[in-house]
Amino acid sequence: MTEEKNYKLLPHIDSPADLRKLDVRELPLLCDELRHDIIHELSVNPGHLASSLGVVELTVALHYVFDTPYDRIVWDVGHQAYGHKILTGRRDRFCTNRKLGGLKPFPFPSESEYDTFCCGHASNSVSAALGMAVAARLHGENRKVVAVIGDGAMSGGLAFEGINNAAGIPNNMLVILNDNNMSIDDSVGGMSEYLLKLNTNTTYNNLRYRASKKLFDWGLLNEKRRKSIIRFNNSLKSMLTHQQNMFEGMDIRYFGPADGHDVIELVRVLRIIKDMRGPKLLHVHTVKGRGYAPAEENATVWHAPGRFDEESGKRLDSKPKSPCPPKFQEVFGQTLLELAKENEQIVGVTPAMPTGCSMNIMMHELPKRVFDVGIAEGHAVTFSGGMAKDGLLPFCNIYSSFMQRAYDNIIHDVAIMKLNVVLCLDRAGLVGEDGPTHHGAFDLAFLRPIPNLTISSPYDERELRRLMFTAQQKDMGTFVIRYPRGRGSCVDWHCELEAVPVGKGRKLRDGDDVAVLSLGPIGTEVEKAISSLQEEMKNEELRMKNESNSSNEQSKIDSSFFIPHSSFDEVHSSFPSVAHYDMRFLKPIDEDILHEVGKKFRHVITVEDGVVSGGLGSAVLEFFADHGYQVDVERMGIPDAFVEHGTVAQLRAICKMDAESIKEKICEKLK
């Protein structure tokens, strides 16, 4: 935590109640201190920087005007909320943000009463806030409810569903549209352009504020008259200003746009509108990364920059010191461009994540064939289905956890028609510090029951390239490729592009006593486990031989160990051995491998980077049951629980799916 002596006001703010004791003229200084505190903390403990810097003044103004936590502030998306965390009693723990056992990466009600709703994904704030506003009304409470929607979340369909509903039922909700023209990359689409053009005359707004207040004071603006007066007012304004306002067309009061970095003006406006009845929307313009020049100049890179030197702005984690494997997403991006140059039917689709999934590589060279649809995962899938219906071959890249929001679209708009759409699920499995809202834990389980899908996961980067090449072959139908966040295992990842047989796995190691079946890159943990076990047994064999020689006695080696020899697969016939199969496909699953395993082995271990309920392990159990194989199957993977945040290595150890845990399970079966 930053030294207290550097700040005059921030060290004395332990809650919003302390904030409200300040004179409004002191708020700009507090904003400066809060901004510098965020910059300092994130320089050493990485997180989402640019978004939180952009809403510092808005955060301070909201907690200054509203009586939180009684009044509700619903954040959308959650990486705007670091300033909110610091001002609500968590500054002394902010250095633990995103660390195992520390503060959660996003607002979460179990962490603080000031966190009103979970907000790891985008576009849910309006619906949630509307529910809270209706609850307050039915309970007879004078609670104010504010939804803060920003970072491109307004492009999500759920936000429009909430606004449409808000226009039709009695409520006093305030929606604050934080318009920074960004999500992670630049915001796209008609809504973004529309918001930039919205304008309301300041003099007009002042007159309207005063007139509304007088009407309420005189009791003339009751619920029955409110809508007709607002509708007449909106029509008159449209005629005089030659403007059409979508929100006011839905009987939602619109205010703005306001300067989102003028904290004193924000306080003034919020004080005026907070007690107005009916749904309201305040449109504020902000700059993502505000107050830190490197972040303002390149908000995409500084969305989550890793560690950096706060004085120079030099990113410290951007380049590895020695050659290492590329990220899976980078291999995806390079391979997609390579395929697209050879196949003119290939197009790319991403919901606001061209940089995050590395589709920006193809976007740079073939811009007319890549489509960023905004934060709209369901639309991305259906849009891809429409293109596939008329002969294009879309590679639709969506993070695994975000694909959950497009489930019906996958079934109804793609799979039923057997459309040739390649669904690329980035960030599959445990993702680390972003926590339970972002772990790609469920895709294997929720996709496996859907007919007409091919579901695959590459063991490494070379296999990713081969699967992508396979997926764009003729008549492949809907093809799913899932792969994890972060780096793979191949420094030299280039390989010849060749198709792999669909539904066929491969045997990586032969053995006789225990079979391990893995799916995807988690198989590298299995290899580490077996290699470690081999090394231990080799050392044990040497130790016992040395003891035998020194005592001139023959020792019998414990048959519970298997001892490798010089060759990778050569195992002494009198000791147990372990087979390892890379299944490669969950659907269709390789039945030849399963018949071989069912006939040969008594003990089988399945390992997957997904929930054990419904994934690979469940598929293997079902197959053995259907074919009458009496096999002991141990499933290893993500348990039936939401896994908290931490490094991937820490979380794998907690979930008992790391190399050490796999080795222990193998030893248990061998004995």
C-alpha positions as CSV (number, residue, x, y, z in Angstrom):
1,M,0.0,0.0,0.0
2,T,1.2,3.5,-0.8
3,E,2.7,5.4,2.1
4,E,0.1,7.5,3.9
5,K,2.3,10.6,4.1
6,N,1.9,11.1,0.3
7,Y,-1.8,11.8,0.6
8,K,-3.8,14.4,2.5
9,L,-7.3,13.1,2.2
10,L,-7.3,9.4,1.1
11,P,-5.9,7.9,4.3
12,H,-8.8,9.3,6.2
13,I,-11.5,7.7,4.0
14,D,-12.4,4.4,5.5
15,S,-16.0,4.5,4.1
16,P,-18.2,6.6,2.0
17,A,-19.5,8.2,5.2
18,D,-16.1,9.7,5.7
19,L,-16.1,10.9,2.1
20,R,-19.4,12.7,2.6
21,K,-17.8,14.8,5.4
22,L,-15.6,16.5,2.9
23,D,-16.3,19.9,1.4
24,V,-17.2,19.5,-2.3
25,R,-14.3,21.7,-3.2
26,E,-11.9,19.1,-1.8
27,L,-13.1,16.3,-4.1
28,P,-10.8,17.1,-7.0
29,L,-7.8,16.6,-4.7
30,L,-9.3,13.3,-3.5
31,C,-9.7,12.2,-7.1
32,D,-6.1,12.9,-7.8
33,E,-5.0,10.9,-4.8
34,L,-7.3,8.0,-5.6
35,R,-6.1,7.9,-9.2
36,H,-2.4,7.9,-8.1
37,D,-3.2,5.1,-5.5
38,I,-4.7,2.9,-8.2
39,I,-1.7,3.5,-10.5
40,H,0.8,2.7,-7.8
41,E,-0.9,-0.4,-6.6
42,L,-1.4,-1.9,-10.1
43,S,2.1,-1.2,-11.1
44,V,3.2,-3.9,-8.7
45,N,0.1,-6.0,-8.5
46,P,-1.4,-6.3,-12.0
47,G,-5.1,-5.8,-12.7
48,H,-7.5,-3.8,-14.9
49,L,-6.0,-0.3,-15.0
50,A,-7.4,1.9,-17.7
51,S,-11.1,1.3,-16.9
52,S,-10.9,2.2,-13.3
53,L,-8.8,5.3,-14.0
54,G,-11.5,6.5,-16.3
55,V,-14.3,6.5,-13.7
56,V,-12.4,8.0,-10.7
57,E,-14.5,11.2,-10.6
58,L,-17.7,9.4,-11.3
59,T,-17.0,6.9,-8.4
60,V,-16.3,9.7,-6.0
61,A,-19.4,11.7,-7.0
62,L,-21.6,8.6,-6.7
63,H,-20.5,7.8,-3.2
64,Y,-20.6,11.5,-2.2
65,V,-24.2,12.0,-3.4
66,F,-25.8,8.7,-2.6
67,D,-26.2,7.1,0.8
68,T,-24.4,3.9,0.1
69,P,-24.6,1.1,1.1
70,Y,-28.4,1.7,1.7
71,D,-28.6,3.2,-1.8
72,R,-27.5,0.7,-4.4
73,I,-24.8,1.1,-7.0
74,V,-24.6,-1.7,-9.5
75,W,-21.4,-1.7,-11.5
76,D,-21.2,-2.9,-15.1
77,V,-18.5,-4.1,-16.0
78,G,-16.7,-4.9,-12.8
79,H,-13.2,-3.8,-13.8
80,Q,-14.4,-0.2,-13.5
81,A,-14.7,-0.7,-9.7
82,Y,-11.2,-0.5,-8.2
83,G,-11.8,3.1,-7.0
84,H,-15.1,1.8,-5.5
85,K,-13.2,-0.9,-3.6
86,I,-10.7,1.5,-2.2
87,L,-13.3,4.0,-1.0
88,T,-15.5,1.3,0.6
89,G,-13.1,0.2,3.4
90,R,-10.8,-2.1,1.4
91,R,-7.8,0.2,0.7
92,D,-5.6,-1.6,3.3
93,R,-6.3,-4.9,1.5
94,F,-6.2,-3.7,-2.1
95,C,-2.6,-5.0,-2.4
96,T,-4.2,-8.5,-2.2
97,N,-6.5,-7.8,-5.2
98,R,-6.7,-10.9,-7.5
99,K,-4.3,-12.9,-5.3
100,L,-5.2,-16.2,-3.8
101,G,-7.2,-15.5,-0.6
102,G,-7.2,-11.8,-1.3
103,L,-9.8,-9.3,-2.7
104,K,-11.9,-10.7,-5.5
105,P,-11.2,-9.4,-9.0
106,F,-14.7,-7.9,-9.4
107,P,-17.4,-6.6,-7.0
108,F,-19.1,-9.5,-5.2
109,P,-21.7,-9.2,-2.5
110,S,-20.0,-11.8,-0.3
111,E,-17.0,-9.5,0.0
112,S,-18.7,-6.2,0.9
113,E,-22.1,-4.8,1.6
114,Y,-21.2,-2.1,-0.9
115,D,-20.9,-4.6,-3.7
116,T,-24.6,-5.0,-4.6
117,F,-24.3,-7.5,-7.5
118,C,-21.8,-9.8,-9.2
119,C,-20.5,-8.2,-12.3
120,G,-17.7,-10.2,-14.0
121,H,-19.5,-10.2,-17.3
122,A,-20.9,-7.2,-19.2
123,S,-24.4,-5.8,-19.7
124,N,-26.3,-7.1,-16.6
125,S,-26.4,-3.9,-14.6
126,V,-29.7,-2.4,-15.9
127,S,-31.7,-5.6,-15.4
128,A,-30.3,-6.2,-11.9
129,A,-30.7,-2.6,-10.9
130,L,-34.3,-2.5,-12.2
131,G,-35.0,-5.6,-10.1
132,M,-33.7,-3.8,-7.0
133,A,-35.6,-0.6,-7.8
134,V,-38.9,-2.6,-8.1
135,A,-38.1,-4.4,-4.8
136,A,-37.6,-1.1,-3.1
137,R,-40.9,0.2,-4.5
138,L,-42.8,-2.9,-3.4
139,H,-41.2,-2.7,0.1
140,G,-42.1,0.9,0.4
141,E,-38.4,2.0,0.8
142,N,-37.0,5.2,-0.5
143,R,-33.8,3.5,-1.6
144,K,-32.1,4.9,-4.7
145,V,-30.7,2.5,-7.2
146,V,-28.0,3.4,-9.8
147,A,-26.7,1.2,-12.7
148,V,-23.3,2.3,-13.9
149,I,-22.9,0.8,-17.4
150,G,-19.8,1.3,-19.4
151,D,-16.8,0.0,-21.3
152,G,-18.9,-1.0,-24.3
153,A,-21.4,-3.0,-22.2
154,M,-24.3,-1.0,-23.8
155,S,-23.8,-3.0,-26.9
156,G,-25.0,-6.1,-25.2
157,G,-28.5,-7.2,-25.9
158,L,-29.3,-7.7,-22.2
159,A,-28.8,-4.0,-21.5
160,F,-31.4,-3.1,-24.1
161,E,-33.8,-5.7,-22.7
162,G,-33.5,-4.1,-19.3
163,I,-34.0,-0.6,-20.6
164,N,-37.0,-1.6,-22.6
165,N,-38.5,-3.2,-19.5
166,A,-37.7,-0.2,-17.4
167,A,-39.8,2.0,-19.7
168,G,-42.8,-0.2,-19.0
169,I,-43.0,-0.6,-15.2
170,P,-43.0,1.9,-12.4
171,N,-39.5,2.5,-11.0
172,N,-37.1,5.3,-10.1
173,M,-33.9,3.8,-11.3
174,L,-31.0,5.9,-12.6
175,V,-28.8,4.5,-15.3
176,I,-25.4,6.2,-15.8
177,L,-24.0,5.5,-19.2
178,N,-20.2,5.8,-18.9
179,D,-19.4,6.5,-22.5
180,N,-15.7,6.1,-23.2
181,N,-16.1,4.7,-26.7
182,M,-14.3,1.6,-25.6
183,S,-14.8,-1.9,-24.4
184,I,-11.3,-3.4,-24.5
185,D,-10.7,-2.5,-28.0
186,D,-12.6,0.5,-29.6
187,S,-16.3,0.2,-29.3
188,V,-18.0,-0.5,-32.6
189,G,-21.5,-0.5,-34.1
190,G,-24.3,2.0,-34.5
191,M,-24.9,2.4,-30.8
192,S,-21.4,3.7,-30.3
193,E,-21.8,6.3,-33.1
194,Y,-25.2,7.3,-31.8
195,L,-24.0,8.0,-28.3
196,L,-21.3,10.3,-29.6
197,K,-23.9,12.5,-31.2
198,L,-26.3,12.7,-28.3
199,N,-26.5,16.2,-26.9
200,T,-28.8,18.2,-24.7
201,N,-28.6,22.0,-24.3
202,T,-27.4,23.0,-20.8
203,T,-29.8,25.9,-20.5
204,Y,-32.6,23.6,-21.5
205,N,-31.6,21.1,-18.8
206,N,-31.4,23.8,-16.1
207,L,-34.9,25.0,-17.0
208,R,-36.2,21.4,-17.0
209,Y,-34.6,20.6,-13.6
210,R,-36.3,23.6,-12.0
211,A,-39.6,23.1,-13.7
212,S,-39.7,19.4,-12.7
213,K,-38.8,20.3,-9.1
214,K,-41.6,22.8,-8.9
215,L,-44.2,20.4,-10.4
216,F,-43.2,17.8,-7.8
217,D,-43.3,20.3,-5.0
218,W,-46.8,21.4,-6.1
219,G,-48.0,17.8,-6.4
220,L,-48.8,18.2,-10.1
221,L,-46.4,15.6,-11.5
222,N,-48.0,12.4,-10.2
223,E,-47.4,9.0,-11.7
224,K,-50.5,9.2,-14.0
225,R,-49.5,12.6,-15.4
226,R,-45.8,12.0,-15.5
227,K,-45.6,10.0,-18.8
228,S,-47.9,12.3,-20.8
229,I,-46.0,15.4,-19.6
230,I,-42.6,13.8,-20.4
231,R,-43.9,12.6,-23.8
232,F,-45.2,16.1,-24.7
233,N,-41.9,17.7,-23.5
234,N,-39.8,15.2,-25.5
235,S,-41.8,15.9,-28.7
236,L,-41.5,19.7,-28.2
237,K,-37.7,19.3,-27.6
238,S,-37.3,17.2,-30.7
239,M,-39.2,19.8,-32.8
240,L,-37.0,22.7,-31.5
241,T,-33.6,20.9,-31.6
242,H,-34.2,18.7,-34.6
243,Q,-33.0,15.7,-32.5
244,Q,-34.4,12.3,-31.8
245,N,-33.3,10.7,-28.5
246,M,-33.8,6.9,-28.3
247,F,-34.1,6.9,-24.5
248,E,-36.6,9.7,-24.3
249,G,-38.6,8.1,-27.1
250,M,-39.0,5.2,-24.5
251,D,-40.1,7.7,-21.8
252,I,-36.8,7.4,-20.0
253,R,-35.5,10.9,-18.9
254,Y,-32.2,11.6,-20.6
255,F,-29.6,14.0,-19.2
256,G,-26.3,14.9,-20.7
257,P,-23.8,14.4,-22.1
258,A,-21.8,15.5,-19.0
259,D,-18.1,15.8,-18.5
260,G,-17.3,12.6,-16.5
261,H,-14.1,14.1,-15.2
262,D,-15.6,17.2,-13.6
263,V,-16.4,15.8,-10.2
264,I,-18.0,19.0,-8.9
265,E,-20.3,19.3,-11.9
266,L,-21.2,15.6,-11.5
267,V,-22.1,16.1,-7.9
268,R,-24.3,19.0,-8.8
269,V,-26.1,17.1,-11.6
270,L,-26.6,13.9,-9.4
271,R,-28.0,15.9,-6.6
272,I,-30.6,17.4,-8.9
273,I,-31.8,14.2,-10.6
274,K,-31.4,11.6,-7.8
275,D,-34.9,12.4,-6.3
276,M,-36.7,12.6,-9.7
277,R,-39.3,10.0,-10.1
278,G,-39.3,7.5,-13.0
279,P,-36.5,5.9,-14.9
280,K,-33.6,8.3,-15.8
281,L,-30.4,8.1,-17.8
282,L,-27.3,10.3,-17.3
283,H,-24.9,10.1,-20.2
284,V,-21.3,11.0,-19.2
285,H,-18.2,11.2,-21.4
286,T,-15.0,9.8,-19.9
287,V,-11.6,8.9,-21.2
288,K,-10.4,5.4,-20.5
289,G,-7.0,5.6,-18.7
290,R,-7.6,9.2,-17.7
291,G,-4.7,10.8,-15.7
292,Y,-2.0,8.4,-16.8
293,A,-0.5,9.3,-20.2
294,P,0.5,5.8,-21.4
295,A,-3.0,4.5,-20.6
296,E,-4.7,7.4,-22.3
297,E,-2.6,6.9,-25.4
298,N,-3.2,3.2,-25.7
299,A,-6.2,2.1,-23.7
300,T,-6.3,-1.3,-25.3
301,V,-2.8,-2.3,-24.2
302,W,-3.3,-0.7,-20.8
303,H,-6.7,-2.3,-20.1
304,A,-4.7,-5.0,-18.2
305,P,-1.0,-4.1,-18.7
306,G,0.7,-6.4,-16.2
307,R,3.4,-4.9,-14.0
308,F,4.9,-1.6,-15.1
309,D,7.1,1.2,-13.9
310,E,4.7,3.9,-12.8
311,E,7.2,6.7,-13.5
312,S,8.3,5.8,-17.0
313,G,5.3,3.8,-18.0
314,K,7.5,0.9,-19.2
315,R,5.6,-2.4,-19.1
316,L,7.7,-5.0,-17.2
317,D,5.9,-8.2,-18.2
318,S,5.4,-7.4,-21.9
319,K,8.5,-9.3,-23.2
320,P,9.9,-12.6,-21.8
321,K,13.6,-12.5,-21.0
322,S,14.3,-15.8,-22.8
323,P,12.6,-17.7,-25.7
324,C,9.4,-19.3,-24.6
325,P,6.3,-20.7,-26.2
326,P,3.8,-18.2,-27.6
327,K,0.3,-17.8,-26.1
328,F,-2.3,-20.1,-27.5
329,Q,-4.2,-17.1,-28.7
330,E,-1.2,-15.9,-30.7
331,V,-0.9,-19.3,-32.5
332,F,-4.6,-19.1,-33.2
333,G,-4.3,-15.6,-34.7
334,Q,-1.3,-16.5,-36.9
335,T,-2.9,-19.8,-38.0
336,L,-6.2,-18.1,-38.8
337,L,-4.5,-15.6,-41.1
338,E,-2.5,-18.4,-42.7
339,L,-5.7,-20.4,-43.4
340,A,-7.7,-17.3,-44.5
341,K,-5.1,-16.5,-47.2
342,E,-5.6,-19.9,-48.7
343,N,-9.4,-20.2,-48.2
344,E,-11.3,-17.1,-49.3
345,Q,-14.5,-18.3,-47.6
346,I,-13.0,-18.0,-44.1
347,V,-14.1,-15.0,-42.1
348,G,-13.5,-14.0,-38.4
349,V,-16.0,-13.0,-35.8
350,T,-15.4,-11.7,-32.3
351,P,-17.5,-10.0,-29.7
352,A,-15.3,-7.0,-28.8
353,M,-12.1,-9.0,-28.2
354,P,-10.0,-8.8,-31.4
355,T,-6.8,-8.1,-29.4
356,G,-7.7,-10.5,-26.6
357,C,-8.1,-13.4,-28.9
358,S,-5.5,-12.2,-31.4
359,M,-8.0,-11.9,-34.3
360,N,-6.5,-8.5,-34.7
361,I,-3.7,-10.2,-36.7
362,M,-6.1,-11.1,-39.4
363,M,-8.0,-7.9,-39.0
364,H,-4.9,-5.9,-39.8
365,E,-4.2,-7.8,-43.1
366,L,-7.7,-8.7,-44.1
367,P,-9.9,-6.1,-42.5
368,K,-13.0,-6.7,-44.7
369,R,-13.1,-10.3,-43.5
370,V,-13.1,-9.8,-39.8
371,F,-16.1,-8.6,-37.9
372,D,-16.1,-7.2,-34.3
373,V,-19.8,-7.3,-33.3
374,G,-19.4,-5.6,-29.9
375,I,-20.2,-7.3,-26.5
376,A,-22.9,-9.5,-28.0
377,E,-22.0,-13.2,-27.9
378,G,-25.4,-14.5,-28.9
379,H,-25.5,-12.2,-31.9
380,A,-21.9,-13.3,-32.8
381,V,-23.0,-17.0,-33.0
382,T,-26.2,-16.3,-34.9
383,F,-24.4,-13.8,-37.2
384,S,-21.9,-16.5,-37.9
385,G,-24.7,-19.0,-38.6
386,G,-26.2,-16.6,-41.2
387,M,-22.9,-16.3,-43.0
388,A,-22.4,-20.0,-42.9
389,K,-25.8,-20.6,-44.3
390,D,-24.8,-18.7,-47.5
391,G,-21.4,-20.3,-48.0
392,L,-18.9,-18.5,-45.8
393,L,-16.8,-20.3,-43.2
394,P,-16.8,-18.3,-39.9
395,F,-14.3,-18.8,-37.2
396,C,-16.2,-17.4,-34.3
397,N,-13.9,-16.8,-31.3
398,I,-15.5,-16.3,-27.9
399,Y,-14.0,-16.8,-24.5
400,S,-15.3,-20.0,-22.9
401,S,-17.1,-18.3,-20.0
402,F,-18.7,-15.8,-22.3
403,M,-19.9,-18.5,-24.6
404,Q,-22.3,-19.5,-21.8
405,R,-24.4,-16.5,-22.9
406,A,-24.8,-17.8,-26.4
407,Y,-26.1,-21.3,-25.5
408,D,-29.5,-21.1,-27.2
409,N,-27.9,-19.5,-30.3
410,I,-25.5,-22.5,-30.6
411,I,-28.4,-24.9,-30.5
412,H,-31.1,-23.1,-32.4
413,D,-29.1,-21.1,-34.9
414,V,-26.2,-23.3,-35.7
415,A,-26.3,-26.9,-34.5
416,I,-29.8,-27.8,-35.6
417,M,-29.0,-26.8,-39.2
418,K,-25.5,-28.5,-39.1
419,L,-24.0,-25.2,-40.2
420,N,-20.2,-25.1,-40.8
421,V,-19.3,-22.7,-38.0
422,V,-16.0,-23.1,-36.2
423,L,-16.5,-22.1,-32.5
424,C,-13.2,-21.2,-31.0
425,L,-13.3,-21.2,-27.2
426,D,-10.4,-19.2,-25.9
427,R,-9.7,-19.1,-22.1
428,A,-11.1,-22.6,-21.6
429,G,-10.4,-24.2,-18.2
430,L,-9.0,-22.4,-15.2
431,V,-7.9,-18.9,-16.1
432,G,-6.3,-17.7,-12.9
433,E,-6.7,-14.3,-11.3
434,D,-10.0,-13.3,-12.9
435,G,-11.8,-15.8,-10.8
436,P,-15.1,-17.7,-11.0
437,T,-16.8,-15.4,-13.4
438,H,-14.1,-16.1,-16.0
439,H,-13.0,-19.7,-15.5
440,G,-14.0,-21.7,-18.6
441,A,-15.2,-24.6,-16.5
442,F,-18.5,-25.6,-18.0
443,D,-18.2,-25.7,-21.8
444,L,-17.4,-29.4,-22.2
445,A,-20.3,-30.3,-20.0
446,F,-22.9,-28.0,-21.6
447,L,-21.8,-28.6,-25.2
448,R,-21.5,-32.4,-25.0
449,P,-25.3,-33.1,-25.0
450,I,-25.9,-31.0,-28.2
451,P,-26.3,-33.1,-31.4
452,N,-24.3,-32.3,-34.5
453,L,-21.3,-30.8,-32.7
454,T,-17.7,-31.9,-33.0
455,I,-15.9,-31.0,-29.7
456,S,-12.1,-31.0,-29.7
457,S,-9.2,-29.7,-27.5
458,P,-5.6,-29.6,-28.7
459,Y,-2.8,-31.1,-26.6
460,D,-0.4,-28.3,-27.6
461,E,0.0,-25.5,-30.1
462,R,0.8,-27.8,-33.0
463,E,-2.3,-29.7,-32.4
464,L,-4.3,-26.4,-32.3
465,R,-3.0,-25.6,-35.8
466,R,-4.0,-29.1,-37.1
467,L,-7.5,-28.9,-35.6
468,M,-8.0,-25.5,-37.1
469,F,-6.9,-26.9,-40.5
470,T,-9.3,-29.9,-40.0
471,A,-12.2,-27.7,-39.0
472,Q,-12.2,-25.8,-42.3
473,Q,-12.4,-28.9,-44.4
474,K,-15.6,-29.5,-46.4
475,D,-18.8,-30.6,-44.7
476,M,-17.3,-30.5,-41.2
477,G,-20.4,-29.0,-39.7
478,T,-20.2,-27.2,-36.4
479,F,-16.7,-27.6,-35.0
480,V,-15.7,-26.6,-31.5
481,I,-12.0,-26.1,-30.6
482,R,-11.3,-25.2,-26.9
483,Y,-7.9,-24.1,-25.6
484,P,-6.6,-22.3,-22.5
485,R,-5.4,-18.9,-21.6
486,G,-1.6,-18.4,-21.6
487,R,1.4,-20.1,-23.1
488,G,1.6,-23.6,-24.3
489,S,4.6,-26.0,-24.3
490,C,6.1,-25.7,-27.8
491,V,8.8,-23.1,-28.4
492,D,8.9,-24.1,-32.0
493,W,5.1,-24.3,-32.7
494,H,5.3,-24.2,-36.5
495,C,4.3,-27.4,-38.1
496,E,2.8,-28.6,-41.4
497,L,-0.9,-28.0,-41.6
498,E,-2.6,-31.4,-42.0
499,A,-6.0,-32.7,-41.1
500,V,-6.4,-35.1,-38.2
501,P,-9.1,-37.9,-38.3
502,V,-12.2,-36.6,-36.5
503,G,-13.1,-38.5,-33.4
504,K,-9.7,-40.2,-33.1
505,G,-7.3,-39.8,-30.2
506,R,-3.7,-41.1,-29.8
507,K,-1.7,-43.2,-27.4
508,L,1.2,-41.2,-26.0
509,R,2.5,-44.0,-23.7
510,D,1.9,-47.7,-23.6
511,G,1.3,-49.5,-20.3
512,D,-0.4,-52.5,-18.7
513,D,-1.8,-51.5,-15.3
514,V,-3.3,-48.0,-15.2
515,A,-4.6,-46.0,-18.1
516,V,-4.8,-42.2,-17.9
517,L,-7.1,-40.5,-20.4
518,S,-6.7,-36.8,-20.8
519,L,-8.3,-34.1,-23.0
520,G,-6.4,-31.0,-24.1
521,P,-3.3,-29.2,-22.7
522,I,-4.0,-30.6,-19.2
523,G,-2.4,-33.7,-20.7
524,T,1.0,-32.0,-20.2
525,E,0.4,-32.3,-16.5
526,V,-0.2,-36.0,-16.9
527,E,3.2,-36.3,-18.8
528,K,4.9,-34.4,-16.0
529,A,3.4,-36.7,-13.4
530,I,4.4,-39.9,-15.2
531,S,7.9,-38.6,-15.9
532,S,8.3,-37.6,-12.3
533,L,7.1,-41.0,-11.1
534,Q,9.5,-42.7,-13.5
535,E,12.4,-40.7,-12.2
536,E,11.5,-41.5,-8.6
537,M,11.3,-45.2,-9.4
538,K,14.6,-45.1,-11.3
539,N,16.3,-43.5,-8.3
540,E,14.7,-46.1,-6.0
541,E,15.9,-48.9,-8.2
542,L,19.5,-47.5,-8.2
543,R,19.4,-47.1,-4.4
544,M,18.2,-50.6,-3.8
545,K,20.9,-52.0,-6.2
546,N,23.6,-50.1,-4.4
547,E,22.3,-51.4,-1.0
548,S,22.3,-54.9,-2.5
549,N,25.9,-54.6,-3.8
550,S,27.1,-53.2,-0.5
551,S,25.5,-55.9,1.6
552,N,26.0,-58.6,-1.0
553,E,22.4,-59.6,-0.6
554,Q,19.7,-59.7,-3.2
555,S,16.8,-57.4,-2.4
556,K,13.4,-57.9,-3.7
557,I,12.0,-54.7,-5.2
558,D,8.6,-53.7,-4.0
559,S,6.2,-54.6,-6.8
560,S,4.0,-51.6,-6.0
561,F,6.5,-49.4,-8.0
562,F,7.0,-49.3,-11.7
563,I,10.6,-48.7,-12.8
564,P,11.4,-47.1,-16.2
565,H,14.6,-48.0,-18.1
566,S,16.6,-46.0,-20.6
567,S,14.0,-46.1,-23.3
568,F,10.9,-43.8,-22.9
569,D,8.4,-46.6,-23.1
570,E,10.5,-49.6,-22.1
571,V,9.3,-50.9,-18.7
572,H,10.6,-53.9,-16.8
573,S,8.0,-56.7,-17.3
574,S,7.7,-57.4,-13.5
575,F,6.7,-53.9,-12.5
576,P,3.4,-52.0,-13.1
577,S,3.2,-49.5,-15.9
578,V,1.1,-46.5,-16.9
579,A,-0.5,-45.8,-20.3
580,H,-1.5,-42.3,-21.4
581,Y,-4.0,-41.5,-24.1
582,D,-4.6,-38.0,-25.5
583,M,-8.3,-38.3,-26.4
584,R,-8.2,-35.1,-28.6
585,F,-12.0,-35.2,-29.2
586,L,-14.8,-35.3,-26.6
587,K,-17.4,-35.7,-29.3
588,P,-17.3,-38.0,-31.2
589,I,-15.2,-39.8,-28.6
590,D,-12.7,-42.4,-29.8
591,E,-14.6,-45.6,-29.2
592,D,-11.6,-47.8,-30.4
593,I,-9.5,-46.4,-27.6
594,L,-12.3,-46.9,-25.0
595,H,-12.8,-50.5,-26.1
596,E,-9.0,-51.1,-25.8
597,V,-8.9,-49.5,-22.4
598,G,-12.1,-51.2,-21.1
599,K,-10.8,-54.7,-22.1
600,K,-7.2,-54.2,-20.9
601,F,-7.3,-52.1,-17.7
602,R,-8.9,-52.4,-14.3
603,H,-8.0,-48.9,-13.2
604,V,-8.6,-45.8,-15.4
605,I,-8.0,-42.1,-14.5
606,T,-9.5,-39.3,-16.6
607,V,-8.1,-35.8,-16.4
608,E,-9.8,-32.7,-17.9
609,D,-9.6,-28.9,-17.4
610,G,-13.3,-28.6,-16.9
611,V,-16.0,-29.6,-14.4
612,V,-15.9,-33.4,-13.8
613,S,-19.7,-33.5,-13.9
614,G,-20.7,-34.0,-17.5
615,G,-17.3,-33.8,-19.2
616,L,-14.7,-36.4,-20.3
617,G,-14.9,-38.5,-17.2
618,S,-18.7,-38.7,-17.4
619,A,-18.5,-39.7,-21.1
620,V,-16.0,-42.5,-20.3
621,L,-18.1,-43.8,-17.5
622,E,-21.2,-43.8,-19.7
623,F,-19.4,-45.7,-22.4
624,F,-18.1,-48.4,-20.0
625,A,-21.5,-48.8,-18.5
626,D,-23.2,-49.0,-21.9
627,H,-20.7,-51.7,-23.0
628,G,-20.5,-53.7,-19.8
629,Y,-16.9,-53.0,-18.9
630,Q,-16.2,-53.4,-15.1
631,V,-13.6,-50.7,-14.7
632,D,-12.6,-48.5,-11.7
633,V,-12.7,-44.9,-13.1
634,E,-11.3,-42.0,-11.2
635,R,-12.3,-38.6,-12.6
636,M,-9.9,-35.6,-12.0
637,G,-10.9,-32.1,-13.0
638,I,-12.7,-29.0,-11.6
639,P,-14.9,-30.0,-8.7
640,D,-18.6,-29.2,-8.4
641,A,-17.9,-25.7,-6.9
642,F,-17.1,-22.2,-8.1
643,V,-13.3,-21.9,-8.0
644,E,-12.0,-18.7,-6.6
645,H,-9.1,-16.6,-8.0
646,G,-5.4,-17.2,-7.8
647,T,-2.7,-18.3,-10.2
648,V,-3.5,-21.2,-12.5
649,A,-0.8,-23.3,-10.7
650,Q,-2.3,-22.5,-7.3
651,L,-5.8,-23.3,-8.5
652,R,-4.8,-26.6,-10.1
653,A,-3.2,-27.7,-6.9
654,I,-6.3,-26.8,-4.9
655,C,-8.5,-28.7,-7.4
656,K,-6.1,-31.7,-7.3
657,M,-5.5,-31.6,-11.0
658,D,-1.8,-30.6,-11.1
659,A,1.1,-33.0,-11.9
660,E,1.7,-33.8,-8.2
661,S,-1.9,-34.7,-7.5
662,I,-2.1,-36.8,-10.7
663,K,1.1,-38.7,-9.7
664,E,-0.3,-39.4,-6.2
665,K,-3.5,-40.7,-7.8
666,I,-1.5,-43.0,-10.2
667,C,0.5,-44.3,-7.2
668,E,-2.7,-45.0,-5.4
669,K,-4.1,-47.0,-8.3
670,L,-0.8,-48.9,-8.8
671,K,-0.9,-50.1,-5.2
